Amino acid sequence: MDSIADLMKAKKPDEPPQLQAMKDYVNSKHNEVVKCSVSQFGYTLIVPNASLATTLHMETPKIIQECNLDKKLFIRIGHF
């Protein structure tokens, strides 16, 4: 019989489709790779530079509509 720890390692949480949709949106429109995460408060896009963050802030209504976001969208500048 497997232990609970082994079962939990084998079970990977499913990524919401909105995260992949946001990654695809930024990659197709701006040719940039971004990181995405979700929390109880909203979706977070981590982008590599300020110019992309500013552009995405202006496109926020379009991103929300195209990616079917049901929570608030946060855009952060960071490295990864």
VOKOLKE-24928 format. One record per atom (N, C-alpha, C): atom name; residue number from 0; x, y, z. Coordinates in steps of 0.001 Angstrom, whole numbers, m for minus. Each point is the difference from the previous one (the first is absolute). Layout:
# VOKOLKE-24928
(CA,NUM,(X,Y,Z))
...
***
This chain:
# VOKOLKE-24928
(N,0,(838,m1175,0))
(CA,0,(m838,1175,0))
(C,0,(889,1247,0))
(N,1,(m367,996,m811))
(CA,1,(780,1232,m114))
(C,1,(m276,923,1179))
(N,2,(1041,731,377))
(CA,2,(m187,972,1075))
(C,2,(m667,1260,m563))
(N,3,(m522,814,862))
(CA,3,(m660,1237,m422))
(C,3,(1007,924,m683))
(N,4,(1225,40,494))
(CA,4,(1035,852,m599))
(C,4,(264,m415,m1451))
(N,5,(62,m1307,m259))
(CA,5,(223,m475,m1365))
(C,5,(m1172,351,m910))
(N,6,(m1196,m114,518))
(CA,6,(m1183,338,m793))
(C,6,(m35,1492,m326))
(N,7,(383,840,955))
(CA,7,(m6,1444,m221))
(C,7,(1072,414,m1003))
(N,8,(1146,m673,m6))
(CA,8,(1048,293,m981))
(C,8,(m474,m327,m1403))
(N,9,(m731,m1078,m145))
(CA,9,(m456,m433,m1313))
(C,9,(m1117,882,m543))
(N,10,(m769,617,868))
(CA,10,(m1131,834,m414))
(C,10,(473,1418,m260))
(N,11,(7,420,m1240))
(CA,11,(372,1365,m364))
(C,11,(m1271,833,m118))
(N,12,(m13,1199,564))
(CA,12,(m1197,837,m117))
(C,12,(m197,454,m1444))
(N,13,(m1240,70,m420))
(CA,13,(m319,437,m1349))
(C,13,(116,1514,m95))
(N,14,(623,466,m1086))
(CA,14,(150,1434,m231))
(C,14,(m1283,527,m635))
(N,15,(m539,1095,510))
(CA,15,(m1198,565,m623))
(C,15,(281,400,m1449))
(N,16,(m956,m152,m888))
(CA,16,(228,342,m1414))
(C,16,(291,1481,m219))
(N,17,(m421,844,941))
(CA,17,(255,1430,m124))
(C,17,(1496,322,38))
(N,18,(767,m765,764))
(CA,18,(1437,254,81))
(C,18,(677,m241,m1342))
(N,19,(m320,m1113,m630))
(CA,19,(585,m281,m1308))
(C,19,(m494,996,m1035))
(N,20,(m1239,422,113))
(CA,20,(m542,994,m939))
(C,20,(747,1330,125))
(N,21,(334,414,1222))
(CA,21,(755,1241,188))
(C,21,(1409,m127,m568))
(N,22,(655,m1129,233))
(CA,22,(1340,m219,m550))
(C,22,(m36,39,m1527))
(N,23,(m996,m667,m582))
(CA,23,(m128,m29,m1453))
(C,23,(m297,1388,m559))
(N,24,(m826,770,681))
(CA,24,(m351,1349,m451))
(C,24,(1256,868,m89))
(N,25,(775,38,1078))
(CA,25,(1193,846,20))
(C,25,(1021,m496,m1013))
(N,26,(144,m1314,m120))
(CA,26,(967,m550,m949))
(C,26,(m393,317,m1437))
(N,27,(m1272,m103,m328))
(CA,27,(m424,236,m1381))
(C,27,(m25,1487,m357))
(N,28,(m420,857,929))
(CA,28,(m120,1432,m293))
(C,28,(1311,763,162))
(N,29,(842,m415,962))
(CA,29,(1189,784,337))
(C,29,(1301,m798,m84))
(N,30,(m89,m1278,m330))
(CA,30,(1166,m864,m163))
(C,30,(891,14,1253))
(N,31,(m627,m109,1160))
(CA,31,(703,m22,1285))
(C,31,(m486,m1197,816))
(N,32,(892,m523,818))
(CA,32,(m353,m1089,909))
(C,32,(m254,607,1374))
(N,33,(m1119,m363,603))
(CA,33,(m377,524,1311))
(C,33,(m326,m1157,938))
(N,34,(m38,304,1282))
(CA,34,(m448,m967,997))
(C,34,(m1379,423,479))
(N,35,(m814,m975,325))
(CA,35,(m1360,262,480))
(C,35,(m252,m797,1266))
(N,36,(m839,555,849))
(CA,36,(m441,m726,1186))
(C,36,(m1425,429,329))
(N,37,(m626,m794,854))
(CA,37,(m1359,302,420))
(C,37,(m78,m151,1515))
(N,38,(m779,865,622))
(CA,38,(m251,m80,1430))
(C,38,(m1484,251,220))
(N,39,(m402,39,1247))
(CA,39,(m1413,260,284))
(C,39,(m389,1425,m358))
(N,40,(989,893,m130))
(CA,40,(m284,1404,m290))
(C,40,(m19,311,m1491))
(N,41,(766,m740,m805))
(CA,41,(28,289,m1425))
(C,41,(1131,m694,m717))
(N,42,(158,362,m1264))
(CA,42,(1045,m540,m855))
(C,42,(1161,987,m38))
(N,43,(1224,m515,3))
(CA,43,(1182,846,m39))
(C,43,(843,m354,m1212))
(N,44,(343,1016,m767))
(CA,44,(943,m128,m1118))
(C,44,(1313,621,444))
(N,45,(1088,m740,m75))
(CA,45,(1312,533,320))
(C,45,(739,175,m1322))
(N,46,(318,1250,m317))
(CA,46,(605,334,m1291))
(C,46,(1429,484,211))
(N,47,(849,m114,m1036))
(CA,47,(1419,314,181))
(C,47,(368,1477,m2))
(N,48,(m854,882,m519))
(CA,48,(403,1411,m56))
(C,48,(m1206,931,140))
(N,49,(300,1262,292))
(CA,49,(m1045,991,268))
(C,49,(m784,375,m1244))
(N,50,(658,7,m1154))
(CA,50,(m723,388,m1216))
(C,50,(m1085,m1021,m345))
(N,51,(300,m1275,186))
(CA,51,(m1017,m1023,m240))
(C,51,(m1113,99,1042))
(N,52,(352,265,1238))
(CA,52,(m1014,142,1052))
(C,52,(m953,1147,m313))
(N,53,(543,1117,m473))
(CA,53,(m833,1148,m353))
(C,53,(m934,m330,m1151))
(N,54,(529,m674,m1007))
(CA,54,(m814,m391,m1146))
(C,54,(m1121,m942,431))
(N,55,(328,m968,843))
(CA,55,(m1011,m955,460))
(C,55,(m1042,673,894))
(N,56,(398,1006,767))
(CA,56,(m979,751,801))
(C,56,(m1027,668,m909))
(N,57,(451,517,m1125))
(CA,57,(m933,627,m944))
(C,57,(m894,m1033,m678))
(N,58,(479,m1227,m119))
(CA,58,(m765,m1072,m646))
(C,58,(m785,m843,993))
(N,59,(m64,401,1249))
(CA,59,(m658,m803,1040))
(C,59,(m1434,m405,m350))
(N,60,(m861,908,m471))
(CA,60,(m1365,m445,m337))
(C,60,(m19,m1087,m1090))
(N,61,(879,130,m970))
(CA,61,(79,m996,m1079))
(C,61,(505,m1339,534))
(N,62,(988,35,896))
(CA,62,(531,m1227,591))
(C,62,(m1083,m703,821))
(N,63,(m725,759,801))
(CA,63,(m1065,m571,832))
(C,63,(m1053,m682,m869))
(N,64,(m355,635,m1106))
(CA,64,(m1023,m563,m879))
(C,64,(520,m1228,m745))
(N,65,(1174,95,m607))
(CA,65,(518,m1099,m818))
(C,65,(389,m1227,823))
(N,66,(468,225,1224))
(CA,66,(459,m1113,832))
(C,66,(m1066,m488,981))
(N,67,(m1188,592,m38))
(CA,67,(m1123,m390,866))
(C,67,(373,42,1483))
(N,68,(610,1099,412))
(CA,68,(407,128,1400))
(C,68,(m1209,316,863))
(N,69,(m104,m704,1107))
(CA,69,(m1124,199,912))
(C,69,(428,661,1307))
(N,70,(1271,427,57))
(CA,70,(532,703,1167))
(C,70,(793,1203,m489))
(N,71,(466,807,916))
(CA,71,(783,1189,m320))
(C,71,(1346,m402,m617))
(N,72,(510,830,m896))
(CA,72,(1291,m232,m642))
(C,72,(1035,947,594))
(N,73,(1103,m565,479))
(CA,73,(1127,770,515))
(C,73,(1171,m181,m958))
(N,74,(701,1073,m298))
(CA,74,(1168,m70,m879))
(C,74,(1192,490,802))
(N,75,(1011,m826,104))
(CA,75,(1191,303,787))
(C,75,(1239,m51,m899))
(N,76,(1008,774,361))
(CA,76,(1287,m52,m677))
(C,76,(925,m832,866))
(N,77,(654,m973,m609))
(CA,77,(906,m854,769))
(C,77,(916,m769,m928))
(N,78,(850,m778,587))
(CA,78,(887,m844,m792))
(C,78,(m253,m1448,361))
(N,79,(364,m873,m923))
(CA,79,(m196,m1433,241))
(C,79,(994,m815,m741))
***
